[in-house]
Each structure stands twice: as structure tokens, then as C-alpha cells.
Amino acid sequence: MCQNNCNTKREKGEHLSYEDRVKIEHLYNQQDKNYTEIGKELNCHRTT
């Protein structure tokens, strides 16, 4: 499964990495998580 936590800190204004995008897709489509839960898992704001 794809349950790796993102421990790297993004600087303000940086783009999401490909790995972050894959995690978002998995969390949203496979685990039915909402934006707030995904933001907490990736350690970024929910509107990102």
C-alpha cells in the first residue's frame, strides 16, 4: 500500500512533487479521504 508519510518540508511557493500527487490520488480515490485529511497526511494546507 501507499501509506508513506511525507517528512520533507516544502518551502512556501514550491510545487507538489510527483510522489505527492500520486499519494493524493491514492488517498482520494482509494481511501475516500477528504481534502482536510489529505492535507494533514501530506503536511500541507488542504487547499493546496
C-alpha positions as CSV (number, residue, x, y, z in Angstrom):
1,M,0.0,0.0,0.0
2,C,1.0,3.6,-0.4
3,Q,1.0,4.8,3.3
4,N,4.3,6.6,3.4
5,N,4.2,9.8,5.3
6,C,5.8,12.8,3.7
7,N,8.5,14.0,6.1
8,T,10.1,16.5,3.8
9,K,9.1,20.1,4.3
10,R,8.1,22.1,1.3
11,E,9.1,25.8,1.2
12,K,6.3,28.2,0.6
13,G,5.5,28.5,-3.0
14,E,7.1,25.2,-4.1
15,H,5.2,22.8,-6.4
16,L,4.0,19.4,-5.3
17,S,6.3,16.6,-6.3
18,Y,5.1,13.7,-8.5
19,E,5.2,11.4,-5.4
20,D,2.9,13.8,-3.5
21,R,0.5,13.8,-6.5
22,V,0.4,10.0,-6.5
23,K,-0.3,10.0,-2.8
24,I,-3.1,12.5,-3.2
25,E,-4.6,10.4,-6.0
26,H,-4.4,7.2,-3.9
27,L,-5.8,8.8,-0.7
28,Y,-8.7,10.5,-2.5
29,N,-9.7,7.7,-4.9
30,Q,-8.8,4.5,-3.0
31,Q,-9.2,5.5,0.7
32,D,-12.1,8.1,0.2
33,K,-10.3,10.7,2.3
34,N,-11.4,14.3,2.1
35,Y,-9.2,17.4,1.4
36,T,-8.6,18.1,5.1
37,E,-7.4,14.6,5.9
38,I,-5.1,14.5,2.8
39,G,-3.6,17.9,3.8
40,K,-2.8,16.5,7.2
41,E,-1.2,13.4,5.8
42,L,1.0,15.4,3.4
43,N,1.7,18.1,5.9
44,C,0.4,20.9,3.7
45,H,-2.7,23.1,3.6
46,R,-5.9,21.4,2.5
47,T,-6.4,23.9,-0.4
48,T,-3.1,23.0,-1.9
